[in-house]
Amino acid sequence: MRRVLLFSVLLGPPGDGWFGRDKVKHFLMSAFAQSATFATLQAAGADRGAALAGASAATATLGVAKELADRRRGGPFSARDLTWDAAGAGAASLLLVRTQR
């Protein structure tokens, strides 16, 4: 099973490269979702650690939901898209942890 997963991540579905406009959109939308959710949780009274964890969970859920929706519409479930989602969320998290309020 692990080999199949590794194989699908490395090769990906046809036409699903590692770079392109689609990947930039995944990166930016995930960074935005991470930042907006973090700010919302902080405004609701969560401490920084809880807000970061909650924002990460929400962003990951959004990314997986998007890929499941793509699959329901007949497209591929793209691990490469999820990789860019994680990169965007991670970049936003790095900025958020390094800022003072």
The first five atom37 places (N, CA, C, CB, O) and aatype in JSON, in Angstrom:
{
  "aatype": [12, 1, 1, 19, 10, 10, 13, 15, 19, 10, 10, 7, 14, 14, 7, 3, 7, 17, 13, 7, 1, 3, 11, 19, 11, 8, 13, 10, 12, 15, 0, 13, 0, 5, 15, 0, 16, 13, 0, 16, 10, 5, 0, 0, 7, 0, 3, 1, 7, 0, 0, 10, 0, 7, 0, 15, 0, 0, 16, 0, 16, 10, 7, 19, 0, 11, 6, 10, 0, 3, 1, 1, 1, 7, 7, 14, 13, 15, 0, 1, 3, 10, 16, 17, 3, 0, 0, 7, 0, 7, 0, 0, 15, 10, 10, 10, 19, 1, 16, 5, 1],
  "atom_mask": [
    [1, 1, 1, 1, 1],
    [1, 1, 1, 1, 1],
    [1, 1, 1, 1, 1],
    [1, 1, 1, 1, 1],
    [1, 1, 1, 1, 1],
    [1, 1, 1, 1, 1],
    [1, 1, 1, 1, 1],
    [1, 1, 1, 1, 1],
    [1, 1, 1, 1, 1],
    [1, 1, 1, 1, 1],
    [1, 1, 1, 1, 1],
    [1, 1, 1, 0, 1],
    [1, 1, 1, 1, 1],
    [1, 1, 1, 1, 1],
    [1, 1, 1, 0, 1],
    [1, 1, 1, 1, 1],
    [1, 1, 1, 0, 1],
    [1, 1, 1, 1, 1],
    [1, 1, 1, 1, 1],
    [1, 1, 1, 0, 1],
    [1, 1, 1, 1, 1],
    [1, 1, 1, 1, 1],
    [1, 1, 1, 1, 1],
    [1, 1, 1, 1, 1],
    [1, 1, 1, 1, 1],
    [1, 1, 1, 1, 1],
    [1, 1, 1, 1, 1],
    [1, 1, 1, 1, 1],
    [1, 1, 1, 1, 1],
    [1, 1, 1, 1, 1],
    [1, 1, 1, 1, 1],
    [1, 1, 1, 1, 1],
    [1, 1, 1, 1, 1],
    [1, 1, 1, 1, 1],
    [1, 1, 1, 1, 1],
    [1, 1, 1, 1, 1],
    [1, 1, 1, 1, 1],
    [1, 1, 1, 1, 1],
    [1, 1, 1, 1, 1],
    [1, 1, 1, 1, 1],
    [1, 1, 1, 1, 1],
    [1, 1, 1, 1, 1],
    [1, 1, 1, 1, 1],
    [1, 1, 1, 1, 1],
    [1, 1, 1, 0, 1],
    [1, 1, 1, 1, 1],
    [1, 1, 1, 1, 1],
    [1, 1, 1, 1, 1],
    [1, 1, 1, 0, 1],
    [1, 1, 1, 1, 1],
    [1, 1, 1, 1, 1],
    [1, 1, 1, 1, 1],
    [1, 1, 1, 1, 1],
    [1, 1, 1, 0, 1],
    [1, 1, 1, 1, 1],
    [1, 1, 1, 1, 1],
    [1, 1, 1, 1, 1],
    [1, 1, 1, 1, 1],
    [1, 1, 1, 1, 1],
    [1, 1, 1, 1, 1],
    [1, 1, 1, 1, 1],
    [1, 1, 1, 1, 1],
    [1, 1, 1, 0, 1],
    [1, 1, 1, 1, 1],
    [1, 1, 1, 1, 1],
    [1, 1, 1, 1, 1],
    [1, 1, 1, 1, 1],
    [1, 1, 1, 1, 1],
    [1, 1, 1, 1, 1],
    [1, 1, 1, 1, 1],
    [1, 1, 1, 1, 1],
    [1, 1, 1, 1, 1],
    [1, 1, 1, 1, 1],
    [1, 1, 1, 0, 1],
    [1, 1, 1, 0, 1],
    [1, 1, 1, 1, 1],
    [1, 1, 1, 1, 1],
    [1, 1, 1, 1, 1],
    [1, 1, 1, 1, 1],
    [1, 1, 1, 1, 1],
    [1, 1, 1, 1, 1],
    [1, 1, 1, 1, 1],
    [1, 1, 1, 1, 1],
    [1, 1, 1, 1, 1],
    [1, 1, 1, 1, 1],
    [1, 1, 1, 1, 1],
    [1, 1, 1, 1, 1],
    [1, 1, 1, 0, 1],
    [1, 1, 1, 1, 1],
    [1, 1, 1, 0, 1],
    [1, 1, 1, 1, 1],
    [1, 1, 1, 1, 1],
    [1, 1, 1, 1, 1],
    [1, 1, 1, 1, 1],
    [1, 1, 1, 1, 1],
    [1, 1, 1, 1, 1],
    [1, 1, 1, 1, 1],
    [1, 1, 1, 1, 1],
    [1, 1, 1, 1, 1],
    [1, 1, 1, 1, 1],
    [1, 1, 1, 1, 1]
  ],
  "atom_positions": [
    [[0.82, -1.2, 0.0], [0.0, 0.0, 0.0], [0.87, 1.26, 0.0], [-0.94, 0.0, 1.21], [0.58, 2.23, -0.7]],
    [[1.93, 1.23, 0.8], [2.82, 2.4, 0.86], [3.46, 2.67, -0.5], [3.9, 2.2, 1.92], [3.63, 3.82, -0.9]],
    [[3.82, 1.61, -1.2], [4.44, 1.78, -2.51], [3.48, 2.43, -3.49], [4.92, 0.43, -3.06], [3.87, 3.28, -4.29]],
    [[2.21, 2.03, -3.44], [1.21, 2.62, -4.33], [1.04, 4.09, -4.02], [-0.14, 1.88, -4.2], [0.96, 4.91, -4.94]],
    [[0.98, 4.44, -2.74], [0.84, 5.84, -2.35], [2.06, 6.64, -2.79], [0.64, 5.95, -0.82], [1.92, 7.73, -3.35]],
    [[3.26, 6.12, -2.53], [4.47, 6.82, -2.94], [4.52, 6.98, -4.45], [5.72, 6.06, -2.45], [4.87, 8.05, -4.95]],
    [[4.17, 5.94, -5.18], [4.15, 5.98, -6.63], [3.18, 7.04, -7.14], [3.78, 4.61, -7.2], [3.5, 7.79, -8.06]],
    [[1.99, 7.11, -6.54], [0.99, 8.09, -6.99], [1.41, 9.52, -6.67], [-0.37, 7.79, -6.36], [1.1, 10.43, -7.43]],
    [[2.1, 9.72, -5.54], [2.57, 11.06, -5.2], [3.69, 11.5, -6.14], [3.05, 11.1, -3.73], [3.72, 12.64, -6.59]],
    [[4.61, 10.58, -6.43], [5.74, 10.94, -7.28], [5.31, 11.17, -8.72], [6.79, 9.86, -7.23], [5.75, 12.14, -9.35]],
    [[4.47, 10.31, -9.24], [4.06, 10.46, -10.63], [2.85, 11.38, -10.77], [3.74, 9.11, -11.24], [2.79, 12.21, -11.67]],
    [[1.91, 11.22, -9.89], [0.7, 12.04, -9.95], [-0.16, 11.68, -11.14], [0.0, 0.0, 0.0], [0.27, 10.94, -12.03]],
    [[-1.37, 12.21, -11.18], [-2.24, 11.97, -12.32], [-1.7, 12.66, -13.57], [-3.67, 12.45, -12.02], [-0.95, 13.62, -13.46]],
    [[-2.08, 12.18, -14.74], [-1.61, 12.81, -15.97], [-2.0, 14.29, -16.01], [-2.18, 12.08, -17.21], [-3.13, 14.65, -15.66]],
    [[-1.08, 15.14, -16.43], [-1.36, 16.56, -16.55], [-1.27, 17.32, -15.24], [0.0, 0.0, 0.0], [-1.56, 18.52, -15.19]],
    [[-0.87, 16.65, -14.16], [-0.78, 17.29, -12.84], [0.68, 17.47, -12.48], [-1.52, 16.45, -11.76], [1.26, 16.67, -11.75]],
    [[1.28, 18.55, -13.0], [2.68, 18.82, -12.71], [2.86, 19.41, -11.32], [0.0, 0.0, 0.0], [1.89, 19.72, -10.63]],
    [[4.12, 19.55, -10.93], [4.41, 20.12, -9.63], [4.29, 21.64, -9.61], [5.8, 19.73, -9.19], [4.11, 22.24, -8.55]],
    [[4.38, 22.27, -10.79], [4.34, 23.72, -10.87], [3.28, 24.17, -11.86], [5.72, 24.28, -11.26], [2.97, 23.46, -12.81]],
    [[2.73, 25.36, -11.63], [1.73, 25.92, -12.53], [0.8, 26.86, -11.77], [0.0, 0.0, 0.0], [0.9, 27.01, -10.56]],
    [[-0.09, 27.48, -12.52], [-1.03, 28.44, -11.9], [-1.88, 27.79, -10.83], [-1.93, 29.07, -12.96], [-2.17, 28.4, -9.8]],
    [[-2.29, 26.55, -11.08], [-3.13, 25.84, -10.12], [-2.41, 25.68, -8.78], [-3.52, 24.45, -10.68], [-3.02, 25.81, -7.72]],
    [[-1.12, 25.4, -8.83], [-0.35, 25.19, -7.6], [-0.17, 26.51, -6.84], [1.03, 24.57, -7.92], [-0.18, 26.52, -5.61]],
    [[0.0, 27.6, -7.56], [0.11, 28.92, -6.92], [-1.2, 29.24, -6.21], [0.46, 30.02, -7.97], [-1.19, 29.78, -5.1]],
    [[-2.32, 28.93, -6.85], [-3.63, 29.17, -6.22], [-3.78, 28.35, -4.95], [-4.77, 28.84, -7.2], [-4.27, 28.85, -3.94]],
    [[-3.36, 27.1, -4.98], [-3.44, 26.26, -3.78], [-2.59, 26.85, -2.66], [-2.98, 24.82, -4.08], [-3.03, 26.93, -1.52]],
    [[-1.38, 27.27, -2.99], [-0.48, 27.86, -1.99], [-1.1, 29.11, -1.37], [0.87, 28.19, -2.63], [-1.16, 29.24, -0.15]],
    [[-1.54, 30.04, -2.22], [-2.06, 31.32, -1.73], [-3.37, 31.17, -0.97], [-2.25, 32.28, -2.88], [-3.57, 31.82, 0.06]],
    [[-4.27, 30.33, -1.46], [-5.55, 30.16, -0.77], [-5.36, 29.48, 0.59], [-6.51, 29.33, -1.64], [-6.05, 29.82, 1.55]],
    [[-4.44, 28.55, 0.67], [-4.17, 27.9, 1.96], [-3.5, 28.86, 2.92], [-3.3, 26.66, 1.77], [-3.81, 28.85, 4.12]],
    [[-2.59, 29.7, 2.42], [-1.97, 30.7, 3.29], [-3.03, 31.67, 3.8], [-0.86, 31.47, 2.53], [-3.01, 32.06, 4.97]],
    [[-3.95, 32.06, 2.92], [-5.03, 32.96, 3.33], [-5.94, 32.28, 4.36], [-5.86, 33.4, 2.11], [-6.28, 32.88, 5.39]],
    [[-6.33, 31.04, 4.09], [-7.21, 30.31, 5.03], [-6.54, 30.16, 6.39], [-7.58, 28.92, 4.46], [-7.19, 30.32, 7.42]],
    [[-5.26, 29.85, 6.39], [-4.51, 29.7, 7.65], [-4.5, 31.01, 8.42], [-3.05, 29.23, 7.36], [-4.76, 31.03, 9.63]],
    [[-4.2, 32.09, 7.74], [-4.12, 33.4, 8.39], [-5.48, 33.88, 8.89], [-3.54, 34.43, 7.43], [-5.6, 34.36, 10.02]],
    [[-6.49, 33.75, 8.06], [-7.83, 34.22, 8.43], [-8.4, 33.41, 9.59], [-8.78, 34.15, 7.22], [-9.01, 33.97, 10.5]],
    [[-8.21, 32.1, 9.55], [-8.73, 31.27, 10.64], [-7.97, 31.55, 11.93], [-8.62, 29.78, 10.28], [-8.57, 31.61, 13.0]],
    [[-6.66, 31.72, 11.84], [-5.86, 32.07, 13.02], [-6.35, 33.37, 13.64], [-4.37, 32.19, 12.65], [-6.54, 33.44, 14.86]],
    [[-6.57, 34.38, 12.81], [-7.02, 35.68, 13.32], [-8.41, 35.57, 13.94], [-7.04, 36.71, 12.19], [-8.68, 36.19, 14.97]],
    [[-9.28, 34.79, 13.32], [-10.63, 34.61, 13.85], [-10.59, 33.91, 15.2], [-11.49, 33.8, 12.86], [-11.29, 34.31, 16.13]],
    [[-9.78, 32.87, 15.32], [-9.69, 32.15, 16.6], [-9.06, 33.02, 17.68], [-8.88, 30.86, 16.43], [-9.48, 32.96, 18.84]],
    [[-8.07, 33.82, 17.31], [-7.47, 34.74, 18.27], [-8.49, 35.77, 18.74], [-6.24, 35.44, 17.65], [-8.56, 36.09, 19.93]],
    [[-9.29, 36.3, 17.81], [-10.31, 37.28, 18.16], [-11.37, 36.67, 19.06], [-10.96, 37.85, 16.89], [-12.0, 37.37, 19.86]],
    [[-11.58, 35.36, 18.93], [-12.57, 34.67, 19.77], [-12.01, 34.33, 21.14], [-13.04, 33.39, 19.08], [-12.72, 33.81, 22.0]],
    [[-10.72, 34.63, 21.36], [-10.14, 34.44, 22.68], [-9.18, 33.26, 22.82], [0.0, 0.0, 0.0], [-8.69, 33.0, 23.92]],
    [[-8.9, 32.56, 21.75], [-7.97, 31.43, 21.82], [-6.55, 31.95, 21.96], [-8.09, 30.53, 20.57], [-6.2, 32.99, 21.4]],
    [[-5.72, 31.22, 22.72], [-4.31, 31.63, 22.8], [-3.62, 31.27, 21.48], [-3.6, 30.94, 24.01], [-4.18, 30.57, 20.64]],
    [[-2.4, 31.75, 21.32], [-1.71, 31.6, 20.03], [-1.54, 30.13, 19.63], [-0.34, 32.26, 20.09], [-1.75, 29.79, 18.46]],
    [[-1.18, 29.29, 20.55], [-0.97, 27.87, 20.24], [-2.25, 27.19, 19.79], [0.0, 0.0, 0.0], [-2.26, 26.46, 18.8]],
    [[-3.33, 27.44, 20.51], [-4.62, 26.84, 20.14], [-5.13, 27.39, 18.82], [-5.65, 27.07, 21.25], [-5.69, 26.66, 18.01]],
    [[-4.93, 28.7, 18.61], [-5.36, 29.31, 17.35], [-4.58, 28.74, 16.17], [-5.19, 30.83, 17.41], [-5.16, 28.5, 15.11]],
    [[-3.29, 28.52, 16.35], [-2.47, 27.95, 15.28], [-2.87, 26.51, 14.98], [-0.98, 28.01, 15.67], [-2.96, 26.11, 13.82]],
    [[-3.12, 25.73, 16.03], [-3.55, 24.34, 15.83], [-4.91, 24.28, 15.16], [-3.59, 23.6, 17.18], [-5.12, 23.48, 14.24]],
    [[-5.83, 25.11, 15.6], [-7.16, 25.14, 15.0], [-7.13, 25.59, 13.55], [0.0, 0.0, 0.0], [-7.84, 25.03, 12.7]],
    [[-6.3, 26.59, 13.26], [-6.18, 27.07, 11.89], [-5.56, 26.01, 10.99], [-5.34, 28.35, 11.84], [-5.97, 25.85, 9.84]],
    [[-4.59, 25.28, 11.51], [-3.95, 24.21, 10.73], [-4.94, 23.1, 10.42], [-2.74, 23.64, 11.48], [-4.98, 22.59, 9.3]],
    [[-5.74, 22.73, 11.41], [-6.75, 21.68, 11.2], [-7.8, 22.13, 10.18], [-7.43, 21.31, 12.53], [-8.2, 21.36, 9.31]],
    [[-8.24, 23.37, 10.3], [-9.25, 23.89, 9.37], [-8.71, 23.97, 7.95], [-9.74, 25.27, 9.83], [-9.41, 23.63, 7.0]],
    [[-7.46, 24.43, 7.79], [-6.87, 24.54, 6.47], [-6.66, 23.18, 5.83], [-5.54, 25.29, 6.55], [-6.91, 23.0, 4.64]],
    [[-6.21, 22.21, 6.62], [-6.04, 20.85, 6.09], [-7.38, 20.27, 5.67], [-5.36, 19.94, 7.15], [-7.48, 19.61, 4.63]],
    [[-8.41, 20.51, 6.47], [-9.75, 20.01, 6.13], [-10.25, 20.63, 4.83], [-10.74, 20.33, 7.27], [-10.82, 19.94, 3.99]],
    [[-10.02, 21.92, 4.66], [-10.42, 22.58, 3.42], [-9.7, 22.0, 2.2], [-10.16, 24.08, 3.5], [-10.31, 21.8, 1.15]],
    [[-8.42, 21.75, 2.34], [-7.64, 21.2, 1.24], [-8.12, 19.81, 0.83], [0.0, 0.0, 0.0], [-8.28, 19.53, -0.36]],
    [[-8.35, 18.95, 1.82], [-8.84, 17.6, 1.52], [-10.25, 17.66, 0.94], [-8.82, 16.71, 2.79], [-10.57, 16.92, 0.02]],
    [[-11.09, 18.54, 1.48], [-12.46, 18.68, 0.95], [-12.43, 19.13, -0.5], [-13.26, 19.69, 1.8], [-13.24, 18.66, -1.31]],
    [[-11.52, 20.02, -0.85], [-11.4, 20.48, -2.24], [-11.01, 19.32, -3.16], [-10.36, 21.61, -2.34], [-11.56, 19.19, -4.25]],
    [[-10.08, 18.5, -2.72], [-9.66, 17.37, -3.55], [-10.77, 16.32, -3.67], [-8.4, 16.74, -2.96], [-10.92, 15.71, -4.73]],
    [[-11.52, 16.11, -2.62], [-12.66, 15.18, -2.7], [-13.73, 15.72, -3.65], [-13.27, 14.94, -1.29], [-14.36, 14.95, -4.38]],
    [[-13.94, 17.03, -3.62], [-14.91, 17.65, -4.54], [-14.43, 17.5, -5.98], [-15.12, 19.15, -4.2], [-15.22, 17.23, -6.88]],
    [[-13.12, 17.67, -6.21], [-12.56, 17.47, -7.55], [-12.83, 16.05, -8.03], [-11.05, 17.76, -7.56], [-13.22, 15.83, -9.17]],
    [[-12.62, 15.09, -7.14], [-12.82, 13.68, -7.51], [-14.3, 13.41, -7.82], [-12.35, 12.75, -6.37], [-14.6, 12.67, -8.77]],
    [[-15.21, 13.99, -7.04], [-16.65, 13.79, -7.29], [-17.05, 14.36, -8.64], [-17.48, 14.44, -6.19], [-17.99, 13.87, -9.27]],
    [[-16.35, 15.41, -9.09], [-16.65, 16.0, -10.4], [-15.92, 15.28, -11.53], [-16.27, 17.47, -10.41], [-15.97, 15.73, -12.68]],
    [[-15.26, 14.18, -11.23], [-14.6, 13.4, -12.26], [-13.13, 13.7, -12.45], [0.0, 0.0, 0.0], [-12.47, 13.1, -13.3]],
    [[-12.59, 14.62, -11.66], [-11.17, 14.94, -11.75], [-10.37, 14.06, -10.81], [0.0, 0.0, 0.0], [-10.93, 13.25, -10.07]],
    [[-9.05, 14.22, -10.83], [-8.21, 13.41, -9.95], [-8.11, 14.0, -8.54], [-6.82, 13.27, -10.55], [-8.25, 15.2, -8.35]],
    [[-7.87, 13.14, -7.57], [-7.5, 13.56, -6.23], [-5.99, 13.78, -6.28], [-7.92, 12.49, -5.11], [-5.24, 12.83, -6.5]],
    [[-5.53, 15.01, -6.08], [-4.13, 15.34, -6.31], [-3.36, 15.53, -5.01], [-4.02, 16.59, -7.14], [-3.59, 16.47, -4.26]],
    [[-2.44, 14.61, -4.76], [-1.55, 14.74, -3.61], [-0.61, 15.94, -3.81], [-0.74, 13.43, -3.38], [-0.15, 16.54, -2.84]],
    [[-0.33, 16.26, -5.06], [0.52, 17.42, -5.33], [-0.18, 18.71, -4.94], [0.91, 17.46, -6.82], [0.47, 19.62, -4.42]],
    [[-1.48, 18.81, -5.18], [-2.23, 19.98, -4.72], [-2.19, 20.08, -3.2], [-3.69, 19.9, -5.21], [-2.01, 21.16, -2.65]],
    [[-2.35, 18.94, -2.54], [-2.3, 18.94, -1.07], [-0.91, 19.34, -0.56], [-2.68, 17.55, -0.53], [-0.8, 19.97, 0.49]],
    [[0.12, 18.99, -1.3], [1.47, 19.38, -0.92], [1.61, 20.9, -0.97], [2.51, 18.72, -1.84], [2.2, 21.5, -0.08]],
    [[1.06, 21.52, -2.02], [1.09, 22.98, -2.13], [0.19, 23.63, -1.08], [0.67, 23.43, -3.54], [0.5, 24.71, -0.57]],
    [[-0.91, 22.98, -0.75], [-1.77, 23.48, 0.34], [-0.97, 23.51, 1.65], [-3.04, 22.59, 0.51], [-1.0, 24.5, 2.38]],
    [[-0.27, 22.43, 1.93], [0.53, 22.35, 3.16], [1.65, 23.39, 3.16], [1.12, 20.94, 3.32], [1.95, 23.97, 4.2]],
    [[2.26, 23.61, 2.0], [3.32, 24.62, 1.91], [2.77, 26.02, 2.19], [3.99, 24.59, 0.52], [3.42, 26.8, 2.89]],
    [[1.61, 26.34, 1.66], [0.99, 27.64, 1.91], [0.63, 27.82, 3.37], [0.0, 0.0, 0.0], [0.88, 28.87, 3.95]],
    [[0.03, 26.79, 3.96], [-0.33, 26.86, 5.38], [0.92, 26.97, 6.24], [-1.16, 25.62, 5.79], [0.94, 27.71, 7.23]],
    [[1.96, 26.24, 5.87], [3.21, 26.29, 6.63], [3.89, 27.65, 6.54], [0.0, 0.0, 0.0], [4.4, 28.16, 7.54]],
    [[3.89, 28.23, 5.36], [4.49, 29.57, 5.19], [3.74, 30.61, 6.03], [4.48, 29.98, 3.7], [4.35, 31.45, 6.68]],
    [[2.42, 30.52, 6.0], [1.62, 31.46, 6.8], [1.88, 31.25, 8.29], [0.11, 31.3, 6.5], [1.99, 32.2, 9.06]],
    [[1.98, 29.98, 8.7], [2.24, 29.67, 10.11], [3.57, 30.24, 10.56], [2.21, 28.16, 10.34], [3.68, 30.78, 11.66]],
    [[4.59, 30.11, 9.72], [5.9, 30.68, 10.07], [5.82, 32.17, 10.29], [6.92, 30.37, 8.97], [6.42, 32.7, 11.23]],
    [[5.09, 32.86, 9.44], [4.92, 34.3, 9.62], [4.12, 34.62, 10.88], [4.23, 34.92, 8.39], [4.45, 35.55, 11.61]],
    [[3.09, 33.83, 11.12], [2.24, 34.09, 12.28], [2.97, 33.85, 13.61], [0.99, 33.21, 12.22], [2.78, 34.59, 14.58]],
    [[3.81, 32.82, 13.65], [4.52, 32.53, 14.91], [5.61, 33.55, 15.17], [5.13, 31.12, 14.87], [5.99, 33.79, 16.32]],
    [[6.12, 34.14, 14.12], [7.22, 35.09, 14.27], [6.75, 36.53, 14.48], [8.11, 35.03, 13.06], [7.58, 37.44, 14.58]],
    [[5.46, 36.76, 14.54], [4.95, 38.11, 14.75], [4.49, 38.27, 16.19], [3.79, 38.42, 13.78], [4.06, 37.32, 16.83]],
    [[4.59, 39.49, 16.68], [4.13, 39.82, 18.04], [2.83, 40.59, 17.92], [5.2, 40.65, 18.82], [2.59, 41.29, 16.94]],
    [[2.02, 40.45, 18.91], [0.79, 41.22, 18.92], [0.73, 42.08, 20.14], [-0.42, 40.33, 18.85], [-0.24, 42.81, 20.33]]
  ]
}
